[in-house]
Amino acid sequence: MTATEEIKAGIDVFVEKSSRRLEEIWENPELAYEEHIAHDTMCAVLEENGFEVTRHAHGLDTSFEASFGSGGRLMIFCAEYDALPDIGHACGHNLIGVASLTAFLALASVLKVTGQPGRIRILGTPAEEHGGGKLDLLKAGAFEGADAALMSHPMPSHYYHDTHGVVGAAGARLVAKQSKLAEYRGRTAHSAANPWDGINALDAVVAGYNNVSLLRQQMNPTQRLHCAIIDAPKRTNIIAGQTSIAWQCRSPKMNDLQSLTERLCACLHAGALATGCELNLKDETAYSDLLINDTLCGLYQSHMTGYSQNILKVDPEYIQASSDFGDSRKKGVVTHHWSFTEAAGSDVAFQICLTVGKCLALCAWELLSDDSKYEAAVTDWKIARSE
């Protein structure tokens, strides 16, 4: 029996035992660092399949880890499962978690039969939407010694079908991101009786926002600045003494992102200066741009084609959000929207994510068993790092 046949056989057993339970992750969406149901469900499935699981791994309450194999290279499958406020799994992280769990169980079944040297690990990675759980895990040493880390992200397939006639892409050029929290402190006063005694922190937010709006005229079309007011006055008769606003900067490359972030900060400081407020500017999560690995993308594309899923090797355009593979062909479906929440809970999406898991397992199998393909992937990584 070939490796592909072994993977398919292992998946059949997994689906029969566990698939319905894993759909419960979509039914119970949980926010960053609070994914307790998802954590417990995935740990239970792993334990029921005979794996020893480290719950609450690496100092994160909703992370977990399980490993299999010995000797050889180490492959990590990253499992996401956090949701978005109010709209649930509108980015399909339930599907990411299931696909990675599928890949781990499938490849473990192959390693058991073949005796191929190699180690695999599934790592629960909470808080992708807010907080940067993978960065926490990286600092805690969770990725130490890894030769590759694999994951696939869902995307509406019409995004690719309308322009390329395919349902997804193996590789996507994802942009760098920096988050800033601007906290303004002024002085409260009565809005009618003595407003001249106040220092209006709401004015500081508005002034900073207007400065950024003017800056947008001079930004590169590939860059983005967007925000949400976190703390604002709730009464009209009080001059606001404290406000806060969260900003995100996005740019294709980290060096360009740094320049854009400096310009954003200047706009926010100007708002404080104009109103007499104090500004406390905090750095939040920063994500680097995602590097394309031609070898890995080629392996994934080839295996997806083997399952009758035609995808691009690499998306030619930059994408302003994380994405990898299409899970719905319905027009009008977009990420971070209720339409995607519905799609991410569909039987069609669930079945495709199992196929994605098989292909991730096959990619990892080739990196473990074929030295030439592994070395080619390492060379691609070094070239991308130097550009």
Buried (B, 14 or more C-beta within 10 A) or exposed (E): EEBBEBBBBBBEEBBEEBBEEBBEBBEBBBBBBBBEBBBEBBBBBBEEBEBEBBBBBBEBEBBBBBBBBEEBBBBBBBBBBBBBEEBBBBBBBBBBBBBBBBBBBBBBBBBBEBEBEBBBBBBBBBBBBBBBBBBBBBEBEBBEEBBBBBBBBBBBBBBBBEEBEBBBBBBBBBBBBBBBBBBBBBBBBEBEEEEEEBBBBBBBBBBBBBBBEEBEEEBEEBBBBEBEEEBEBEEEEBBBBBBBBBBBBBBBBBEBBBEBBEBBBEBBBBBBEBBBBBBEBEEBBBBEBBBBBBBBBBBBBBBBEEBEBBBBBBBEEBBBBBBBBBBBEBEEBBBEBEBBBBBBBBEEBBEBBBBBBBBBBBBBBBBBBEEEBBEBBBEBBEEEEEE
